[in-house]
Amino acid sequence: MSFPHFSEDLQQRREQGLLRQRRMLEGPQGARVRVDGADLLSFCSNDYLGLASHPALIEAACQGAQQYGAGAGASHLVSGHSLAHHQLEEALAAFSGMPAALLFSTGYMANLGVITALLGREDEIFADRLNHASLNDAALLSRARFRRYAHLDLAALERQLAASNARRKLVASDAVFSMDGDLAPVPGLLALCEKYDAWLLLDDAHGFGVLGKTGRGILENFSSRLTPHSSRIIYMATLGKAAGVYGAFVAGAQQLIEGLVQNARAYIYTTATPPMLAVALQESLRLIAAEGWRRARLAQLVAMLRNGLRLQRWQLMPSETPVQPLLIGASKEAVAVSQGLLEKGILVPAIRPPTVPQGTARLRISLSAAHSEEDVELLLDALHQLEPR
Ligand SMILES: *Cc1c(COP(=O)(O)O)cnc(C)c1O
């Protein structure tokens, strides 16, 4: 048996220079990574706070393994739910200022679990056009009517909501858009959800730990315009990015969480996360709250990059988050710039269609509290040298 559709697809990708390749890291994630025996300065992880290889998290994971073993051994509803999971869920609820929280294995699964548990055939989901793939896949799996509105366009969303006679409605949005770094207009989204009786699912994968004075994420970022938290808000965040470990959670009303435990198939039919990771994540929450200097450093590096870049041809897209995309345009050119940086020992990925819209290929520069000012200087110098004049 062969795979003719793959052979065609692979051939095409090779010809168009779109074949994706996995780079192999030979050590931990960080500002510098070891690849093929060489140390590269990396601007391409989501480890925004520099916690992924923090000694305190490693220590907590080891201690968790001593106490609970390496694996959970069963799903949560059978016998895989441990005290470590329970304590983490309580900590996550308290941290995000929500009544209750539920731990999922990954963000992808959290989105699948929540959306398919809330919606069915008679329902409708309204999604920003630039939402993450996992929200789109979840929408399709739910069988609800799937409507997408232009990026950040509240007027377009309102027209769609006003025209809907669906049984249940859910508005879903990335909180920080993963390839753009811009923010969802959360107060406006919530006002529309109130007006048209819809739920609001916020995917804060890139805001959790980063946004807000104490790193609580998008809701803290908008807290002056959002008090108190509405029970329409379904807050989802991932724990493999700024939190530095792995996993995701959904937080919201008690009834929402109880309903998810009974109905979210991506929660029920999968092995529980290793408890050692739940132990490490409790330490991570502690560091996110205690070490505000990590967010201050990030803000300083973002300002340094934005103020220091003097380019004619390539522009940084509007973003105040550690996701700083440099818009290049053509895919080939984006790949060439990425390659040019690599030859100078700097790793920045080129992001091309279909991940981003046609004609908007870009370098996705992501900053981390693990970077130094000298690291950003090196990147600035390299980009200035590479721009054709
Ligand atoms: C990374 C990401 C996810 C998926 O989270 P994982 O834990 O990596 O599965 C979901 N939504 C957004 C917006 C993301 O950036």
The ligand as an SDF file (V2000), in Angstrom:
LIG
                    3D

 15 15  0  0  0  0  0  0  0  0999 V2000
   -0.3030   27.2650   21.2130 C   0  0  0  0  0  0  0  0  0  0  0  0
   -1.7470   27.6080   21.1060 C   0  0  0  0  0  0  0  0  0  0  0  0
   -2.7410   26.6700   21.3720 C   0  0  0  0  0  0  0  0  0  0  0  0
   -2.4290   25.2240   21.6070 C   0  0  0  0  0  0  0  0  0  0  0  0
   -1.8790   25.0290   22.8530 O   0  0  0  0  0  0  0  0  0  0  0  0
   -1.0000   23.7170   23.1240 P   0  0  0  0  0  0  0  0  0  0  0  0
   -0.9510   23.5950   24.5870 O   0  0  0  0  0  0  0  0  0  0  0  0
    0.3180   23.9700   22.4880 O   0  0  0  0  0  0  0  0  0  0  0  0
   -1.7310   22.5800   22.4620 O   0  0  0  0  0  0  0  0  0  0  0  0
   -4.0490   27.0860   21.3640 C   0  0  0  0  0  0  0  0  0  0  0  0
   -4.3710   28.3660   21.0720 N   0  0  0  0  0  0  0  0  0  0  0  0
   -3.4400   29.2940   20.7730 C   0  0  0  0  0  0  0  0  0  0  0  0
   -3.8640   30.6910   20.4570 C   0  0  0  0  0  0  0  0  0  0  0  0
   -2.0990   28.9450   20.7770 C   0  0  0  0  0  0  0  0  0  0  0  0
   -1.1730   29.8300   20.4350 O   0  0  0  0  0  0  0  0  0  0  0  0
  1  2  1  0
  2  3  1  0
  2 14  2  0
  3  4  1  0
  3 10  2  0
  4  5  1  0
  5  6  1  0
  6  7  2  0
  6  8  1  0
  6  9  1  0
 10 11  1  0
 11 12  2  0
 12 13  1  0
 12 14  1  0
 14 15  1  0
M  END
$$$$
